[in-house]
């Protein structure tokens, strides 16, 4: 399995857990992390789902006007990474402002001019989000702080780009328990602002989701909130309840100086976790020990003890 297993110990607390990327990490079931941009068997279906979500709700793709250079910086940063990491499937060339891009997975061959939105035939941020499975957030640095001023977020875990766009980094993380008293948010912001152009780091985060549902944004809470309330009585609990793991890559863009924040989401059911004995016990111990305020913030209160009991059952 290529799941980025997020638990190095039997308990979990908030932390920056940042490391340089890319770097391969071996796990009990395989490994992950050798590439910045991970493409898997769900590539086509996840991109199609993103396109449907953005078409239905254009607020999921937003760019404040001053961030358009950063969006183009994102394009000219990520396309070469894709071409380098998947040379048999993708190719990128650039001569001045003229670029060519080929993506065999999508049957796409394109010539475009950097800075000319019309040459892409679609909004630039929507274009680049149609090439990778990651959600995208772009942070501007000004007034001694970071601001979320552009992004395409279709697979959010209980938050909303439309509400957060234009907010400061510290404000976005305001509801998270424990992180302010322990200065985790302020230290993370300082770390990001000290990133050098071209540097890439990553961290993991996790939560839990009912079914293989990527879009658990607060925008569509009525579509998934009821399942979270009723799942504890479902006879298929272990098949429907999923660990949701995010790999978040952090890149200082070389031209604009903005911070690119990529979020790639993976889902694995409890039943699948149970096939790896070390994972079964570790996830069970983490859920069993998790402090109540953290469990409540992550939306796990109703079912986390049931999940722990199932995983730890002899």
Secondary structure, DSSP 8 states (H G I E B T S, - for coil): -------SSSS-------EESS--EEETTEEE-SSSS---TTHHHHHHHHHHHHHH-GGGEEE-GGGHHHHHHHHHHHHHHHHHHTTTTEEEEEETTEEEEEETTTTEEEEEETT-GGGTTS-HHHHHHTT-SSEEEEEEEETTEEEEEEEE-SS-BS--HHHHTT-BHHHHTTTSSSTTTTTHHHHHHHHHHT--TT-EEEEEEEEEEESS---B-GGGHHHHHHHHHHGGG-TTHHHHEEEEEEEEEEEE-TTT--EEEEEEEEEEEHHHHTTSHHHHHHHHHHHHH--HHHHHHTT-TTTHHHHHHHHH--
